[in-house]
Amino acid sequence: MLACVVAPATRSGEAMDFSIAWQKLHQIGRELMAALPTMAIGLVVFIVFVLLARGIRAVVGRVTHRRKGSQSLSLLLSRLTYVAVLIVGVLVVATIVLPGFTPSSLISALGVGGIAIGFAFKDIFQNFLAGILLLLTEPFKLEDQIKYKDFEGTVESIQTRATTIKTYDGRRVVIPNAELFTNAVTVNTAYDKRRLQYDVGIGYGDDIARSRQLILDAMREVDGVLAEPAPEALVMDLAESTVNIRARWWVNPPRQADILDAQDKVLEAIKNKLTEHGIDLPFPTQQLLFHDQTEATDGDRRRQREGWPPGTGNVPHARAATPPAAAPEPPC
């Protein structure tokens, strides 16, 4: 009897639970259908704000670029305006779709989890602020050629998170803005002119003044070498096999392609000019002196010089000319 009583009760409970779930799903469906017009209106409003943000971004970019003349600053202001309009649009759409939502409730919710969000997105915020400061201070601009650590190339874009450069061999490098803002960066195109240099080695038997003048004449004859500042030729080192003269010249513009072209022409002109006038361009050489201690002249500094000049005074006799010492007589 007990089993017969429990079984119907269990089946009745299962049927009751299923009906409650069905009622919940039915209620959610009715609420979703009722909210569809509001969601459609919110979607239309959001699309309007997106189009409005793009239009305002274009207008701000043109106006700031025309008045300030800075492409980076124009890019920064246009992006900030675009983001600000989108944020306003999202808040408006949220108030339309969610009637109980207010901006003050969002601010209070962010205040509760602000510390956790700050720690989680610390690097992102750091790069974002560094990108804004880079665009405001402009240590380098778009199309500048920069060098950062092992990377060197042309700046393609300065975004709020990272800066991209195109290397000279056709690769793209993405560098976080925080690194560029806190570390040393070499801007090769910051000024209109750039000085190049190369050490040329001449022989010790060549005339230094004449060689210097020939190097200067060769640099002045090359197209692209500036007359002011004037080229220079300075003696820099008395090396093992050569007298090194440093050739220095200026070029404009200071871009990598122009620098390589000017260096190619200058070095070719210097080599041809020096060779044409009989100036030696020696390569490293070494002289080996073999000392044969069995020679009769061994120890005679007037005949066995070994690379140094003989003295003017008396010199020791050679070993071959020195009679051997007499052997001591045996004791009695």
C-alpha positions as CSV (number, residue, x, y, z in Angstrom):
1,M,0.0,0.0,0.0
2,L,2.8,2.4,0.8
3,A,4.4,1.9,-2.7
4,C,1.1,2.5,-4.4
5,V,0.6,5.8,-2.5
6,V,4.2,7.2,-3.2
7,A,4.3,6.5,-6.9
8,P,1.4,8.7,-7.9
9,A,2.7,11.5,-5.7
10,T,6.1,11.4,-7.5
11,R,4.5,11.5,-11.0
12,S,2.4,14.4,-9.9
13,G,5.5,16.3,-8.7
14,E,7.4,15.7,-11.9
15,A,4.4,17.0,-13.9
16,M,4.2,20.1,-11.7
17,D,8.0,20.9,-12.1
18,F,7.8,20.6,-15.9
19,S,4.8,22.9,-16.1
20,I,6.7,25.5,-14.0
21,A,9.7,25.4,-16.3
22,W,7.4,25.7,-19.3
23,Q,5.7,28.7,-17.8
24,K,9.1,30.4,-17.2
25,L,10.2,29.8,-20.8
26,H,6.8,31.1,-22.0
27,Q,7.2,34.2,-19.9
28,I,10.7,34.9,-21.2
29,G,9.5,34.5,-24.7
30,R,6.7,37.0,-24.2
31,E,9.1,39.5,-22.6
32,L,11.5,39.1,-25.5
33,M,8.8,39.6,-28.0
34,A,7.6,42.7,-26.1
35,A,11.2,44.0,-26.0
36,L,11.9,43.5,-29.7
37,P,10.6,46.9,-30.8
38,T,12.7,48.6,-28.1
39,M,15.8,46.6,-29.2
40,A,15.2,47.5,-32.8
41,I,14.9,51.2,-31.9
42,G,18.2,50.9,-29.9
43,L,19.9,49.2,-32.8
44,V,18.8,52.0,-35.1
45,V,20.0,54.6,-32.6
46,F,23.4,52.9,-32.3
47,I,23.8,52.8,-36.1
48,V,23.0,56.6,-36.2
49,F,25.6,57.2,-33.5
50,V,28.3,55.2,-35.4
51,L,27.6,57.2,-38.6
52,L,27.6,60.4,-36.6
53,A,30.9,59.5,-34.9
54,R,32.6,58.8,-38.3
55,G,31.4,62.1,-39.7
56,I,32.6,64.1,-36.6
57,R,35.9,62.2,-36.8
58,A,36.5,63.3,-40.4
59,V,35.5,66.9,-39.7
60,V,37.8,67.2,-36.6
61,G,40.6,65.6,-38.5
62,R,40.4,68.0,-41.4
63,V,40.0,71.1,-39.2
64,T,42.9,70.2,-36.8
65,H,45.2,69.2,-39.6
66,R,44.5,72.5,-41.5
67,R,45.0,74.7,-38.4
68,K,47.8,72.8,-36.5
69,G,49.6,71.2,-39.4
70,S,50.3,68.1,-37.4
71,Q,49.1,64.8,-38.7
72,S,49.7,63.0,-35.3
73,L,47.7,65.6,-33.3
74,S,44.9,65.5,-35.9
75,L,44.9,61.7,-35.6
76,L,44.7,61.9,-31.8
77,L,41.9,64.4,-31.7
78,S,39.8,62.6,-34.3
79,R,40.1,59.3,-32.6
80,L,39.3,60.7,-29.2
81,T,36.2,62.4,-30.6
82,Y,35.1,59.2,-32.3
83,V,35.5,57.2,-29.1
84,A,33.6,59.8,-27.1
85,V,30.7,59.9,-29.5
86,L,30.5,56.1,-29.5
87,I,30.5,56.0,-25.6
88,V,27.6,58.5,-25.6
89,G,25.8,56.3,-28.1
90,V,26.2,53.2,-26.1
91,L,24.8,54.9,-23.0
92,V,21.8,56.2,-24.9
93,V,21.1,52.8,-26.3
94,A,21.4,51.2,-22.9
95,T,18.8,53.6,-21.4
96,I,16.5,52.8,-24.3
97,V,16.8,49.0,-24.2
98,L,17.0,48.8,-20.4
99,P,14.5,51.3,-18.8
100,G,15.9,50.8,-15.3
101,F,19.5,51.6,-16.4
102,T,21.0,55.0,-15.7
103,P,24.5,56.4,-16.1
104,S,24.8,56.8,-12.3
105,S,24.2,53.1,-11.8
106,L,27.0,52.3,-14.3
107,I,29.3,54.7,-12.5
108,S,28.5,53.0,-9.1
109,A,29.1,49.6,-10.6
110,L,32.4,50.6,-12.0
111,G,33.4,52.1,-8.7
112,V,32.9,48.8,-7.0
113,G,35.1,46.8,-9.4
114,G,37.4,49.7,-10.5
115,I,40.4,48.4,-8.6
116,A,40.1,44.9,-10.0
117,I,39.7,46.3,-13.5
118,G,42.7,48.6,-13.1
119,F,45.0,45.8,-12.1
120,A,43.7,43.5,-14.9
121,F,44.1,46.2,-17.6
122,K,47.2,48.0,-16.3
123,D,49.3,47.4,-19.3
124,I,46.5,48.4,-21.7
125,F,45.9,51.6,-19.8
126,Q,49.6,52.3,-19.7
127,N,50.1,51.9,-23.4
128,F,46.9,54.0,-24.1
129,L,48.2,56.9,-22.0
130,A,51.7,56.6,-23.6
131,G,50.1,56.7,-27.0
132,I,48.2,59.9,-26.2
133,L,51.4,61.5,-24.9
134,L,53.4,60.4,-28.0
135,L,50.8,61.9,-30.2
136,L,50.7,65.1,-28.2
137,T,54.5,65.6,-27.7
138,E,55.4,64.2,-31.2
139,P,59.0,63.0,-30.6
140,F,58.5,61.4,-34.0
141,K,55.8,61.6,-36.7
142,L,54.3,59.4,-39.4
143,E,56.8,58.6,-42.2
144,D,59.8,59.3,-39.8
145,Q,62.6,56.8,-39.8
146,I,63.4,55.7,-36.3
147,K,65.6,53.1,-34.5
148,Y,64.5,51.4,-31.3
149,K,66.9,48.7,-30.0
150,D,67.3,46.2,-32.8
151,F,64.4,47.6,-34.9
152,E,64.8,50.3,-37.5
153,G,62.4,51.4,-40.1
154,T,59.7,53.9,-41.2
155,V,56.8,54.8,-38.9
156,E,53.6,53.5,-40.5
157,S,51.0,54.4,-37.8
158,I,50.9,55.6,-34.2
159,Q,47.9,54.0,-32.5
160,T,46.7,54.5,-29.0
161,R,48.1,51.0,-28.0
162,A,51.1,50.5,-30.2
163,T,53.2,52.0,-32.9
164,T,54.0,50.1,-36.1
165,I,57.1,50.5,-38.2
166,K,58.1,49.1,-41.5
167,T,61.7,47.8,-41.6
168,Y,64.0,48.5,-44.5
169,D,63.8,44.8,-45.6
170,G,60.0,45.0,-45.8
171,R,58.8,43.6,-42.4
172,R,56.3,45.1,-39.9
173,V,57.2,45.6,-36.3
174,V,54.6,46.4,-33.6
175,I,56.1,48.2,-30.6
176,P,54.0,49.0,-27.5
177,N,53.8,52.7,-26.9
178,A,54.9,52.5,-23.2
179,E,58.3,51.1,-24.4
180,L,58.8,53.9,-26.9
181,F,57.8,56.6,-24.3
182,T,60.1,55.3,-21.6
183,N,63.1,54.2,-23.6
184,A,65.6,55.9,-25.9
185,V,64.5,56.1,-29.6
186,T,66.8,57.4,-32.4
187,V,64.9,59.5,-34.9
188,N,67.1,59.5,-38.1
189,T,64.9,62.0,-40.0
190,A,64.4,64.5,-37.2
191,Y,66.6,67.1,-39.0
192,D,67.0,68.0,-42.7
193,K,70.7,67.0,-42.9
194,R,72.7,64.1,-41.7
195,R,76.5,63.6,-41.6
196,L,78.1,60.3,-42.8
197,Q,81.7,59.2,-42.3
198,Y,84.1,56.5,-43.4
199,D,87.8,55.7,-42.5
200,V,90.2,55.4,-45.4
201,G,93.6,53.9,-44.8
202,I,96.7,55.1,-46.8
203,G,100.2,53.8,-46.7
204,Y,102.9,55.2,-44.3
205,G,105.0,56.2,-47.3
206,D,102.3,58.4,-48.8
207,D,102.0,62.1,-48.3
208,I,99.2,62.8,-45.8
209,A,98.4,66.4,-46.9
210,R,98.2,65.4,-50.5
211,S,96.0,62.3,-49.7
212,R,93.7,64.5,-47.6
213,Q,93.2,67.0,-50.4
214,L,92.5,64.2,-52.9
215,I,89.8,62.8,-50.6
216,L,88.2,66.2,-50.2
217,D,88.2,66.7,-54.0
218,A,86.6,63.3,-54.5
219,M,83.8,64.1,-52.1
220,R,83.1,67.5,-53.6
221,E,82.7,66.0,-57.0
222,V,79.9,63.6,-55.9
223,D,76.3,64.7,-56.5
224,G,74.3,64.8,-53.3
225,V,77.2,65.8,-51.0
226,L,76.4,69.2,-49.5
227,A,78.9,72.1,-50.0
228,E,77.8,73.5,-46.6
229,P,78.6,72.1,-44.1
230,A,81.8,71.4,-46.1
231,P,83.3,67.9,-46.3
232,E,86.1,67.1,-44.0
233,A,89.1,64.7,-44.0
234,L,90.7,64.2,-40.6
235,V,93.7,62.0,-39.6
236,M,92.2,59.7,-36.9
237,D,94.6,56.8,-36.3
238,L,98.1,55.6,-36.9
239,A,97.2,51.9,-37.3
240,E,99.4,48.8,-37.7
241,S,99.5,48.9,-41.5
242,T,97.8,52.2,-42.5
243,V,97.4,55.9,-41.6
244,N,93.6,56.2,-41.2
245,I,91.9,59.4,-42.6
246,R,88.3,59.9,-41.7
247,A,86.2,61.2,-44.5
248,R,83.0,63.1,-43.3
249,W,80.3,64.6,-45.5
250,W,76.7,65.8,-45.2
251,V,73.6,64.7,-47.2
252,N,70.0,65.9,-47.6
253,P,67.5,64.3,-47.2
254,P,68.6,62.0,-44.4
255,R,66.6,59.0,-45.5
256,Q,68.1,55.5,-45.6
257,A,67.9,55.1,-49.4
258,D,69.6,58.4,-50.0
259,I,72.3,57.7,-47.4
260,L,73.2,54.3,-49.0
261,D,73.3,55.9,-52.5
262,A,75.5,58.8,-51.3
263,Q,77.9,56.5,-49.5
264,D,78.2,54.2,-52.5
265,K,79.1,57.2,-54.7
266,V,81.5,58.8,-52.2
267,L,83.5,55.6,-51.5
268,E,83.8,54.8,-55.2
269,A,85.0,58.3,-56.0
270,I,87.6,58.3,-53.1
271,K,89.0,54.9,-54.2
272,N,89.3,55.9,-57.8
273,K,90.8,59.3,-57.0
274,L,93.5,57.9,-54.7
275,T,94.4,55.0,-57.0
276,E,94.6,57.4,-60.0
277,H,97.2,59.6,-58.2
278,G,99.3,56.7,-57.0
279,I,98.2,56.7,-53.3
280,D,98.6,53.3,-51.7
281,L,95.6,51.7,-50.1
282,P,97.3,48.9,-48.2
283,F,95.7,45.9,-46.6
284,P,96.9,44.5,-43.2
285,T,100.3,42.9,-43.5
286,Q,102.7,41.2,-41.0
287,Q,106.4,40.8,-41.2
288,L,108.0,37.6,-39.7
289,L,111.7,37.5,-38.8
290,F,113.2,34.1,-38.3
291,H,116.3,34.2,-36.0
292,D,118.7,31.4,-36.7
293,Q,120.9,31.0,-33.6
294,T,123.4,28.8,-35.5
295,E,124.5,31.6,-37.7
296,A,128.0,33.0,-37.3
297,T,126.5,36.5,-37.0
298,D,124.3,35.5,-34.1
299,G,124.7,38.2,-31.4
300,D,126.5,40.7,-33.7
301,R,124.2,43.7,-33.6
302,R,125.9,45.3,-36.5
303,R,125.0,42.5,-38.8
304,Q,122.0,40.6,-37.2
305,R,119.6,43.6,-36.7
306,E,116.3,41.7,-36.2
307,G,114.2,44.7,-37.1
308,W,116.0,47.4,-35.1
309,P,118.8,49.8,-36.1
310,P,122.4,49.1,-34.9
311,G,123.8,51.1,-32.1
312,T,126.5,53.7,-32.6
313,G,128.7,52.5,-29.7
314,N,130.5,49.3,-29.0
315,V,128.5,46.2,-29.3
316,P,129.1,42.7,-27.9
317,H,131.0,40.3,-30.0
318,A,129.2,37.6,-31.8
319,R,129.2,34.2,-30.2
320,A,131.2,32.7,-33.1
321,A,133.9,35.3,-32.6
322,T,134.1,34.9,-28.8
323,P,136.7,32.1,-27.9
324,P,135.4,29.5,-25.6
325,A,136.5,29.8,-22.0
326,A,139.3,27.5,-21.0
327,A,138.4,24.5,-18.9
328,P,139.7,24.7,-15.3
329,E,142.7,22.6,-14.5
330,P,141.9,19.6,-12.3
331,P,143.2,19.9,-8.8
332,C,146.4,18.1,-7.9
